[in-house]
Amino acid sequence: MNLEDLKIEARKDLPILDHEHMDQESYKNQVIKPKWLEYKTNFDQLLIMRKSEHQKLYREKWEYYGGKSDAKVYAARPFDIKVLKNDLQMYIQSDDDILELQNKIAYYELIIKYIEGVLKSIDNRGWDIRHAQDWKKFEAGMI
């Protein structure tokens, strides 16, 4: 599931469709909130895994650019530049593999932020339903 799929799902879950049976809409919150909490948990787990991968990859790149990797690594991917300790960060941060993994991490963080917004909307949805019910009571002269 990607961000676009989540947006489509949110557009289906969040609107209050049945204004005549608000009580049923209120119960719908109990169905959709666990679903979105599960999405958040899954993406939190993916983010943790990618951050761990990033730490391992960072160490590998540090060894590679610092001249500390095994000779087999340099045989497969030659690197003939002597990098100064001060410049090591620049080489690591601009490495294509590191950048790709950082983009994945940023994407997962974006998805998690979106899901947190949907969860907040679900919580607010309950208030919206209650206010709509109170308004109906007011119009009927019950309040």
Helices and strands as residue ranges (DSSP letters): H 3-13, H 22-65, H 71-76, G 85-87, H 88-93, H 96-139
